[in-house]
Amino acid sequence: DLTKEAMQAKLTELGGAGKPLTSNARVYKIAYRTERGDAASTPAVSSAIVYIPDTPRADKLPVVVAARGSRGQAERCAVSKFDPALEGINGDAWRMIYPLVGYGYAVIVPDLAGYANFGAAGNPPSAYAQAADVARSTLDGGRALKQLFPALDDKVVLVGHSQGGHSALSALAFAESYGSAAPIVGAAVYAPLWLSQRSWGAVLFEPVGKDFPLADSSVGAVSVWYHFTQAELLDGPGAGRKMFAADKQDAVEAFVKNECWGSTKLAESATYAHELFDPTFVSEIALPSATGGDCSTEICQRWVDRYTADRPHLTGAAATTPILLTYGLKDTTIPPNRMKCGLDRLKEDNAQVTTCVDAEQTHGGIVSARGEYVADWIASVALGEPAPAACAANESAITEPCATPPPND
């Protein structure tokens, strides 16, 4: 059991705003069946944490799936563990989850496939931002919650922060082809990582990468997570190591399998991300990733195709589903000129996006500041309540153009 007083205290500690929470929660930890994002759609299991309110907001609640932000790909980083040693990364999850359940919604928070039974044969780590991989675990999380509590309404709402925003939008894009527990009636995303996935190859281009030293920036670490875990899922066991220079492989593998967000262990082995990777891979992929130029090798084309697939277009029902995007102009994790790239892509897809921009909020602060607003917006798309008043600022407050490189494709 989790009391609303305990949730309120944590939100206050984290700078939360909004009216007092109205519901306690019963908390469950579960495992559910899903599939991986490989060509074989390999059967898999995701662990998750589930919150059920004792004072529901309505007689018939929607299924709410909350996708957590970047935490690291190691077993110990799984959100359902809420490892006390990882207080620094747990805060973003609490900011997102507690207003949802505390204002009366039933919520499931998937770890994603790969974390449960971590390291077992045939169970590669969760593939960072691999759209099919994260989408399936997210959509099947909704199925699991509906199966546990059949009285929930036949409506699904996706919520996500940062990397979780990518998971939520990927799930929306895959919902028609893969299926979901019920129709998705809305997606609320805080500062979503809806960038060109070429970014993780572009950082290997030396003029770009020198803006992101491993000791000071998370960009290089994300590139390592992205390439290592994608290779393990799509190319087979051991393929992740082979992406990297022979004398860096042990350090990189140890980082992926043991370290969580905020670790600077990689900086003990290199100054910039490109120094960690196999030099041949860097020479083949870095420049085309950064410039959008043509590939001259098979391995380059393979990875560019993967980058492209990992920011799928919103088509069909996904393009007509209401999306709420909240963002803080003081975000240094996804700065305004990068967020503009994500907004431009959603505009290209004619997505039904409402934006809420706060000039004073950071990457995590926007979640604290807008939890109540998101809960009210969900009520408007899923429960028939009036929509909350428009925010004081929208996307027009982001005055910088989309930053390149890489090209925003």
Secondary structure, 3 states (H helix, E strand, C coil): CECHHHHHHHHHHCCCCCCCCCCCEEEEEEEEEEECCCCCCCEEEEEEEEEEECCCCCCCCCEEEEECCCCCCCHHHCHHHCCHHHHHHHHHHHHHHHHHHHCCCEEEEECCCCCCCCCCCCCCCCCCCCHHHHHHHHHHHHHHHHHHCCCCCCCEEEEEECHHHHHHHHHHHHHHHHCCCCCEEEEEEECCCCCCCCHHHHCCCHHHHCCCCCCCCCHHHHHHHHHHHHHHHHHCCCHHHHCECHHHHHHHHHHHHHCCCCCCHHHHCCCCHHHCECHHHHHHHHHHHHHCCCCCCHHHHHHHHHHHHCCCCCCCHHHHCEEEEEEECCCCCCCHHHHHHHHHHHHHCCCEEEEEEECCCCCCHHHHHHHHHHHHHHHHHHCCCCCCCCCCCCHHHCCCCCCCCCCCC
